[in-house]
Amino acid sequence: MLLYLTLLIPLLGGALLPLFRFRDLKSRGIYVEAVVILTSILTWILLLTRTEARIDLLTVMDGLTLSFKVDGMSCVFAGLVSILWPLASLYGFEYMTHEERPNTFFAFYTMTYAVTLAVALAANLFTLYVFYECLTLITLPLVVHKQDAKSIRAGRKYLYYSITGAAMAFIALVFTLHYGATTDFTLGGVLDMAKVAGHEHVLHLVFLLAFIGFGTKAAVFPMYAWLPAASVAPTPVTALLHAVAVVNAGAYAVLRVIYYAFGADFLYGTVAQAVALAIACFTIVFGSAMAVKEQHFKRRLAYSTISNLSYMLMGAALMTPDGMTGSLSHLLFHGVMKITLFYCAGAILVRTEQEYVQDLRGFAKVMPFTCGVMLVSSVAMVGIPPLCGFVSKWNLLTAAAETGLAMGTVGVAALIISAVLTAIYLFTVALPMYFRPLNEGVTFTENRDPSWMMKLPLAILTLLVIGLGLFSQPIVTFLRQIASGAIF
């Protein structure tokens, strides 16, 4: 029952929200935050006790069952989501006072929590695929929430890319069902080698389709264009898409496919692995280079997300326990860092209506709290110790260097180049906030920092960025145990 409640409370809580017709911010905020916090509490009870057996919700046909189970991997993704979602909702209350249809917005926002948890707790590839698709449908109304021409175009692009990626991933589901003993996630893979014999090259091609298909939500090249376009949505949505639910669901799905469906041993050293690594490494450098070029602040962060998601995909494609550890650690730490940066961008937009990098000079004088948070998160994103960004990037760097593969060396080079470009595209925003005067067109001089509803999430996230760096060892040890199979 605990698992059912964890999924049903945010789903029903969000669906019923429009019926209450809340007219004031306080009542709606209390309702939404209560639903989200209760869900997070239940999630953590579920993850810490791990007493729930596998639950089969619905059997479609032999081999295709909607099933949920808590294992080590689901603890990572569900744990991250359950920490960040209450902060995201609280942040959204002040932001959405400037937007229309807040009841509709928070209804879909809360239901998305349920679908994301369903992805995290999926016990097999079929369940993961079904809720991966549901995640597209439930977040589409959030992308088009403003209902202007830009939002409609962004939503259409998001839908086109997501459907294309899902079609490619569906092929992998079919082949896994045919060549596998089961679709249930099993560390080491589920393929029946007796059936696979003689068809290895076909399965390698199918894996690449799955890598790009599930990687579409992780904005892997060439399936990346939807992510910058989606930055037209309200900042709570872009932060949700770019740091927590959708993009991490893509990276999480790729990890599941490699290590729990096809099996790393089956793929290691093949052309398929080399191609997957090449795609990920190219996307790392491409996303960082595009971020340097981009002058719109939120779109710059979107390109940064494209690059950092492929850090995770590269770690996954190394197909070693260390690569999996690095990928999972970056999934956790990047989520915290990037949502913080997006929330800084949103606070600046709401309080000053400034969206472009060149317009943010000198803002530390009028938004000292927001700019301070942004500086800390920028330092972490670059990978400077002792903050959390250094930990995950170091894990990925050492994992790539130790593979002995030629593409592992390419991965090391891609990470170093990206680190330099990250310093350029973030510090050219953060440092002029402190060392340049306000632009002549700025008419305000009073403090423009947001209220406590935005400040509190930003403060907590900043503490997490620092704390996860200083005290990362227990988390990394836990991730290593998952990668080695010591924790199921």
C-alpha positions as CSV (number, residue, x, y, z in Angstrom):
1,M,0.0,0.0,0.0
2,L,2.9,2.4,0.7
3,L,4.0,2.3,-2.9
4,Y,0.5,2.8,-4.2
5,L,0.0,5.8,-1.9
6,T,3.3,7.3,-3.0
7,L,2.2,7.3,-6.6
8,L,-1.5,8.1,-6.1
9,I,-1.3,11.0,-3.7
10,P,0.4,13.4,-6.1
11,L,-1.5,12.1,-9.1
12,L,-4.9,12.5,-7.5
13,G,-3.9,15.6,-5.6
14,G,-2.9,17.4,-8.8
15,A,-5.9,16.1,-10.7
16,L,-8.4,17.4,-8.1
17,L,-6.7,20.8,-7.6
18,P,-8.7,22.7,-10.3
19,L,-12.0,21.5,-8.6
20,F,-11.2,23.5,-5.5
21,R,-10.9,26.8,-7.6
22,F,-8.4,28.4,-5.2
23,R,-8.6,32.2,-5.5
24,D,-5.7,33.2,-3.2
25,L,-2.0,32.2,-3.2
26,K,-2.0,31.1,0.4
27,S,-4.7,28.4,0.2
28,R,-3.5,27.0,-3.0
29,G,0.1,27.0,-1.8
30,I,-0.8,25.2,1.4
31,Y,-2.7,22.5,-0.5
32,V,0.0,21.9,-3.1
33,E,2.9,22.0,-0.6
34,A,1.1,19.6,1.7
35,V,0.5,17.1,-1.2
36,V,4.1,17.3,-2.3
37,I,5.7,17.1,1.1
38,L,3.5,14.1,2.1
39,T,4.6,12.4,-1.1
40,S,8.2,13.1,-0.4
41,I,7.9,11.7,3.2
42,L,6.2,8.5,1.9
43,T,8.9,8.2,-0.8
44,W,11.7,8.4,1.8
45,I,9.9,5.9,4.0
46,L,9.7,3.6,1.0
47,L,13.3,4.1,0.1
48,L,14.7,3.7,3.6
49,T,12.7,0.7,4.6
50,R,12.7,-1.0,1.2
51,T,10.2,-3.5,2.6
52,E,7.9,-3.4,-0.4
53,A,8.1,-6.4,-2.6
54,R,7.6,-6.1,-6.3
55,I,4.1,-4.9,-7.2
56,D,2.5,-6.0,-10.4
57,L,-0.1,-3.4,-11.3
58,L,-1.4,-4.7,-14.7
59,T,-0.5,-7.5,-17.0
60,V,-1.0,-6.6,-20.6
61,M,0.2,-9.9,-22.1
62,D,2.9,-12.4,-21.3
63,G,6.1,-10.6,-20.6
64,L,4.5,-7.2,-20.5
65,T,3.5,-6.2,-17.0
66,L,3.3,-2.8,-15.3
67,S,5.4,-3.5,-12.2
68,F,7.1,-1.4,-9.6
69,K,10.0,-2.2,-7.2
70,V,12.5,-0.3,-5.1
71,D,16.2,-1.1,-5.9
72,G,19.4,0.8,-5.6
73,M,19.0,2.7,-8.8
74,S,15.5,3.8,-8.0
75,C,16.7,5.0,-4.6
76,V,19.0,7.4,-6.4
77,F,16.5,9.0,-8.9
78,A,13.5,8.9,-6.5
79,G,15.6,10.3,-3.7
80,L,16.7,13.2,-5.8
81,V,13.2,14.0,-7.1
82,S,11.7,13.8,-3.6
83,I,14.2,16.3,-2.2
84,L,13.9,18.8,-5.0
85,W,10.1,18.8,-5.7
86,P,8.9,20.4,-2.5
87,L,11.5,23.2,-3.0
88,A,10.4,23.6,-6.6
89,S,6.8,23.9,-5.6
90,L,7.6,26.5,-2.9
91,Y,9.6,28.5,-5.4
92,G,6.8,28.4,-7.9
93,F,4.3,30.0,-5.7
94,E,5.8,33.5,-5.9
95,Y,6.8,33.0,-9.5
96,M,3.3,32.1,-10.7
97,T,1.8,35.2,-9.2
98,H,2.9,36.8,-12.4
99,E,1.4,34.1,-14.7
100,E,-2.1,33.2,-15.7
101,R,-4.0,29.9,-14.8
102,P,-2.0,29.0,-11.7
103,N,-4.4,26.3,-10.7
104,T,-4.0,24.5,-14.0
105,F,-0.2,24.9,-13.8
106,F,0.1,23.4,-10.3
107,A,-2.3,20.6,-11.2
108,F,0.0,19.4,-14.0
109,Y,3.1,20.3,-12.0
110,T,2.0,18.0,-9.1
111,M,0.8,15.2,-11.3
112,T,4.3,15.2,-13.0
113,Y,5.7,14.3,-9.7
114,A,3.7,11.1,-9.7
115,V,4.8,10.1,-13.2
116,T,8.5,10.9,-12.5
117,L,8.3,8.6,-9.4
118,A,6.7,5.9,-11.5
119,V,9.7,6.1,-13.9
120,A,12.1,5.9,-11.0
121,L,10.3,2.9,-9.4
122,A,9.7,0.9,-12.6
123,A,10.7,-2.7,-12.2
124,N,11.1,-3.5,-15.9
125,L,11.7,-2.0,-19.3
126,F,8.1,-2.1,-20.3
127,T,7.0,-0.1,-17.2
128,L,9.8,2.4,-17.7
129,Y,8.8,2.9,-21.4
130,V,5.1,3.4,-20.6
131,F,5.7,6.1,-18.0
132,Y,8.6,7.6,-20.0
133,E,5.8,8.3,-22.6
134,C,3.4,9.5,-19.9
135,L,6.1,12.0,-18.8
136,T,6.0,13.6,-22.3
137,L,2.2,13.9,-22.2
138,I,1.9,15.2,-18.6
139,T,4.7,17.9,-19.1
140,L,3.4,19.1,-22.5
141,P,0.7,21.4,-20.9
142,L,3.5,22.9,-18.8
143,V,5.7,23.7,-21.8
144,V,2.7,25.4,-23.6
145,H,1.3,27.0,-20.4
146,K,1.7,30.6,-21.7
147,Q,-0.3,29.6,-24.8
148,D,1.4,32.2,-27.0
149,A,3.0,31.5,-30.4
150,K,6.5,30.8,-29.0
151,S,5.1,28.4,-26.4
152,I,3.0,26.5,-29.0
153,R,6.0,26.2,-31.3
154,A,8.2,24.9,-28.4
155,G,5.5,22.4,-27.3
156,R,5.2,21.1,-30.9
157,K,8.9,20.7,-31.1
158,Y,9.0,19.0,-27.7
159,L,6.3,16.6,-28.8
160,Y,7.9,15.8,-32.2
161,Y,11.3,15.0,-30.7
162,S,9.8,13.0,-27.8
163,I,7.6,10.9,-30.0
164,T,10.5,10.2,-32.4
165,G,12.7,9.2,-29.5
166,A,10.0,7.0,-28.0
167,A,9.6,5.2,-31.3
168,M,13.3,4.4,-31.4
169,A,13.1,3.2,-27.8
170,F,10.1,1.0,-28.6
171,I,12.2,-1.0,-31.0
172,A,14.6,-1.8,-28.1
173,L,11.7,-2.9,-26.0
174,V,10.5,-5.3,-28.7
175,F,13.9,-6.8,-29.3
176,T,14.6,-7.1,-25.5
177,L,11.3,-9.0,-25.1
178,H,12.2,-11.3,-28.0
179,Y,15.9,-11.9,-27.2
180,G,15.7,-11.7,-23.4
181,A,14.6,-14.1,-20.7
182,T,12.5,-11.3,-19.2
183,T,12.1,-7.5,-19.3
184,D,12.7,-7.2,-15.6
185,F,15.7,-5.1,-14.7
186,T,18.6,-7.3,-13.7
187,L,22.2,-5.9,-13.2
188,G,24.3,-7.6,-15.9
189,G,21.4,-7.6,-18.5
190,V,18.6,-10.0,-19.4
191,L,19.5,-11.1,-22.9
192,D,19.5,-14.8,-23.5
193,M,22.9,-15.4,-25.2
194,A,21.6,-18.6,-26.9
195,K,19.0,-16.6,-28.7
196,V,21.4,-13.7,-29.4
197,A,24.0,-16.0,-31.0
198,G,24.4,-14.9,-34.6
199,H,22.4,-11.7,-34.1
200,E,24.9,-9.7,-32.1
201,H,25.3,-6.9,-34.7
202,V,21.5,-6.5,-34.9
203,L,21.3,-6.2,-31.1
204,H,24.2,-3.6,-31.2
205,L,22.3,-1.5,-33.7
206,V,19.1,-1.8,-31.6
207,F,21.1,-0.7,-28.6
208,L,22.2,2.5,-30.4
209,L,18.5,3.2,-31.3
210,A,17.7,2.8,-27.6
211,F,20.6,5.1,-26.6
212,I,19.5,7.9,-28.9
213,G,15.7,7.2,-28.3
214,F,15.8,7.3,-24.5
215,G,18.6,9.9,-24.8
216,T,16.2,12.2,-26.5
217,K,14.9,13.4,-23.2
218,A,18.6,13.8,-22.2
219,A,19.0,16.1,-25.2
220,V,21.7,14.0,-26.8
221,F,22.9,15.2,-30.3
222,P,21.1,15.3,-32.7
223,M,17.9,15.2,-30.6
224,Y,18.7,18.3,-28.5
225,A,16.8,21.2,-30.2
226,W,13.6,20.8,-28.1
227,L,15.5,21.7,-24.9
228,P,16.5,25.3,-25.6
229,A,13.1,25.9,-27.2
230,A,11.4,24.8,-24.0
231,S,13.1,27.7,-22.1
232,V,10.1,29.9,-23.1
233,A,8.1,28.1,-20.5
234,P,7.8,29.6,-16.9
235,T,11.0,29.1,-15.0
236,P,9.6,26.5,-12.6
237,V,8.9,24.4,-15.7
238,T,12.3,24.9,-17.3
239,A,14.0,24.0,-14.0
240,L,11.8,21.0,-13.8
241,L,12.5,20.0,-17.4
242,H,16.2,20.8,-17.4
243,A,17.4,19.7,-13.9
244,V,15.0,17.2,-12.3
245,A,12.3,15.2,-14.0
246,V,12.4,15.0,-17.8
247,V,16.1,15.2,-18.6
248,N,17.2,13.0,-15.7
249,A,14.6,10.5,-16.7
250,G,16.4,10.2,-20.1
251,A,19.8,9.7,-18.5
252,Y,18.3,7.3,-16.0
253,A,16.6,5.3,-18.8
254,V,19.9,5.0,-20.7
255,L,21.6,3.7,-17.5
256,R,18.8,1.1,-17.1
257,V,19.1,0.0,-20.7
258,I,22.9,-0.4,-20.6
259,Y,23.4,-2.1,-17.2
260,Y,20.0,-3.7,-16.5
261,A,18.7,-4.7,-20.0
262,F,21.4,-5.3,-22.6
263,G,24.3,-5.7,-20.1
264,A,27.6,-3.9,-20.1
265,D,29.6,-7.1,-20.8
266,F,27.6,-7.7,-24.0
267,L,28.4,-4.1,-25.2
268,Y,31.8,-3.4,-23.9
269,G,34.5,-3.0,-26.6
270,T,32.1,-3.1,-29.5
271,V,31.5,-0.6,-32.2
272,A,28.2,0.2,-30.6
273,Q,29.9,1.3,-27.5
274,A,32.4,3.4,-29.5
275,V,29.6,5.1,-31.4
276,A,27.6,5.8,-28.1
277,L,30.8,7.3,-26.5
278,A,31.5,9.4,-29.6
279,I,27.9,10.8,-29.6
280,A,28.1,11.6,-25.9
281,C,31.5,13.3,-26.2
282,F,30.5,15.4,-29.2
283,T,27.4,16.5,-27.3
284,I,29.4,17.5,-24.3
285,V,31.6,19.9,-26.3
286,F,28.8,21.0,-28.6
287,G,26.5,22.0,-25.7
288,S,29.3,23.9,-23.9
289,A,30.3,25.7,-27.1
290,M,26.7,26.7,-27.9
291,A,26.3,28.0,-24.3
292,V,29.3,30.3,-24.7
293,K,27.7,31.7,-27.9
294,E,24.1,32.1,-26.4
295,Q,23.3,35.6,-24.9
296,H,19.8,34.7,-23.5
297,F,20.5,33.7,-20.0
298,K,17.9,30.8,-19.7
299,R,18.8,29.4,-23.1
300,R,22.5,29.6,-22.1
301,L,21.7,27.4,-19.1
302,A,19.7,25.1,-21.4
303,Y,22.7,24.5,-23.6
304,S,24.7,23.9,-20.4
305,T,22.2,21.2,-19.5
306,I,22.6,19.6,-22.9
307,S,26.4,19.3,-22.3
308,N,26.1,18.1,-18.7
309,L,23.5,15.5,-19.5
310,S,25.9,13.9,-21.9
311,Y,28.4,13.8,-19.0
312,M,26.0,11.2,-17.6
313,L,25.5,9.4,-20.9
314,M,29.3,9.3,-21.4
315,G,29.7,7.8,-17.9
316,A,27.0,5.2,-18.7
317,A,28.6,4.4,-22.1
318,L,31.9,3.6,-20.5
319,M,30.2,0.4,-19.3
320,T,32.3,-0.1,-16.2
321,P,31.3,0.1,-12.5
322,D,33.3,3.3,-12.2
323,G,31.6,4.8,-15.2
324,M,28.2,4.0,-13.7
325,T,29.2,5.5,-10.4
326,G,30.3,8.7,-12.1
327,S,27.1,8.9,-14.1
328,L,24.9,8.5,-11.1
329,S,26.9,11.0,-9.0
330,H,26.6,13.6,-11.8
331,L,22.9,12.8,-12.1
332,L,22.5,13.7,-8.4
333,F,24.9,16.7,-8.2
334,H,24.1,18.3,-11.5
335,G,20.4,18.2,-10.6
336,V,21.0,20.3,-7.5
337,M,23.4,22.7,-9.2
338,K,21.4,23.3,-12.3
339,I,18.1,23.8,-10.6
340,T,19.8,26.4,-8.4
341,L,21.1,28.3,-11.5
342,F,17.7,28.2,-13.2
343,Y,16.0,29.5,-10.0
344,C,18.5,32.4,-9.9
345,A,17.6,33.2,-13.6
346,G,13.9,33.0,-12.7
347,A,14.3,35.3,-9.7
348,I,16.1,37.9,-11.8
349,L,13.4,37.7,-14.5
350,V,10.5,38.1,-12.1
351,R,12.1,40.9,-10.1
352,T,13.8,42.9,-12.9
353,E,12.4,41.6,-16.2
354,Q,16.0,41.2,-17.5
355,E,16.7,38.1,-19.6
356,Y,20.0,38.7,-21.4
357,V,23.5,38.2,-20.2
358,Q,24.7,41.7,-21.0
359,D,21.8,43.2,-19.0
360,L,22.9,41.6,-15.7
361,R,26.0,43.6,-15.1
362,G,26.3,45.1,-11.6
363,F,23.2,43.2,-10.3
364,A,25.1,42.2,-7.1
365,K,24.3,45.7,-5.9
366,V,20.6,45.3,-6.2
367,M,20.2,41.5,-5.8
368,P,23.0,40.5,-3.5
369,F,21.4,37.3,-2.2
370,T,20.5,35.9,-5.6
371,C,23.9,36.8,-7.1
372,G,25.7,35.2,-4.2
373,V,23.8,32.0,-4.7
374,M,24.5,32.1,-8.4
375,L,28.2,32.6,-7.9
376,V,28.5,29.6,-5.6
377,S,26.5,27.4,-8.0
378,S,28.7,28.6,-11.0
379,V,31.8,27.7,-9.1
380,A,30.4,24.2,-8.5
381,M,29.3,23.8,-12.1
382,V,32.8,24.5,-13.3
383,G,34.1,21.7,-11.1
384,I,36.2,23.6,-8.6
385,P,36.7,21.8,-5.3
386,P,35.4,21.3,-2.7
387,L,31.9,21.8,-4.1
388,C,29.8,18.9,-5.4
389,G,30.5,19.5,-9.1
390,F,34.1,18.6,-8.6
391,V,33.2,15.3,-7.1
392,S,31.1,14.0,-9.9
393,K,33.3,15.4,-12.7
394,W,36.4,13.8,-11.0
395,N,34.5,10.5,-10.8
396,L,33.8,10.7,-14.5
397,L,37.3,11.8,-15.5
398,T,39.0,9.0,-13.6
399,A,36.5,6.4,-14.9
400,A,37.2,7.5,-18.5
401,A,40.9,7.5,-18.0
402,E,41.0,4.0,-16.5
403,T,39.0,2.2,-19.3
404,G,42.1,1.8,-21.5
405,L,39.8,2.5,-24.5
406,A,40.7,5.1,-27.2
407,M,37.2,6.6,-26.7
408,G,37.9,6.8,-23.0
409,T,40.8,9.2,-23.8
410,V,38.5,11.2,-26.1
411,G,36.1,11.4,-23.1
412,V,38.8,12.8,-20.9
413,A,39.6,15.5,-23.5
414,A,35.9,16.3,-23.9
415,L,35.5,16.8,-20.1
416,I,38.5,19.1,-19.9
417,I,37.4,21.2,-22.9
418,S,33.9,21.4,-21.4
419,A,35.2,22.5,-18.1
420,V,37.1,25.4,-19.7
421,L,34.0,26.4,-21.7
422,T,31.8,26.1,-18.6
423,A,34.0,28.6,-16.8
424,I,33.7,31.0,-19.7
425,Y,29.9,30.8,-20.1
426,L,29.1,31.0,-16.3
427,F,31.8,33.4,-15.1
428,T,31.2,35.9,-17.8
429,V,27.7,36.2,-16.2
430,A,28.5,35.9,-12.5
431,L,31.7,38.0,-12.3
432,P,30.3,41.1,-14.1
433,M,27.5,41.1,-11.6
434,Y,30.1,42.1,-9.0
435,F,32.8,43.9,-10.9
436,R,30.9,46.0,-13.4
437,P,28.5,48.9,-12.9
438,L,24.8,48.7,-13.5
439,N,23.9,49.4,-17.1
440,E,22.8,52.9,-17.8
441,G,19.3,51.8,-18.7
442,V,18.7,50.3,-15.2
443,T,16.3,52.6,-13.4
444,F,16.1,50.8,-10.0
445,T,18.7,51.0,-7.2
446,E,16.7,49.4,-4.3
447,N,17.0,45.8,-3.3
448,R,15.3,43.5,-5.8
449,D,15.9,40.1,-4.1
450,P,12.8,37.9,-4.1
451,S,10.6,37.1,-1.1
452,W,11.2,34.1,1.3
453,M,9.3,31.7,-0.9
454,M,12.1,32.0,-3.5
455,K,14.9,32.7,-1.0
456,L,14.3,29.6,1.1
457,P,14.6,27.1,-1.7
458,L,17.7,28.9,-3.0
459,A,19.3,28.9,0.5
460,I,18.6,25.2,1.0
461,L,19.9,24.3,-2.5
462,T,23.1,26.4,-1.9
463,L,23.7,24.4,1.3
464,L,23.2,21.2,-0.6
465,V,25.7,22.3,-3.3
466,I,28.3,22.9,-0.5
467,G,27.4,20.0,1.8
468,L,27.3,17.4,-1.0
469,G,30.8,18.4,-1.9
470,L,32.2,18.4,1.6
471,F,30.5,15.2,2.7
472,S,30.2,13.3,-0.6
473,Q,32.0,10.1,0.5
474,P,29.0,8.3,1.9
475,I,27.0,9.0,-1.2
476,V,29.7,8.0,-3.6
477,T,30.3,4.8,-1.6
478,F,26.5,4.0,-1.8
479,L,26.7,4.6,-5.6
480,R,29.7,2.3,-5.9
481,Q,27.8,-0.4,-4.1
482,I,24.9,-0.1,-6.5
483,A,27.3,-0.2,-9.5
484,S,29.1,-3.3,-8.1
485,G,25.8,-5.1,-7.4
486,A,26.3,-5.0,-3.6
487,I,23.0,-3.2,-3.3
488,F,20.1,-4.4,-5.3
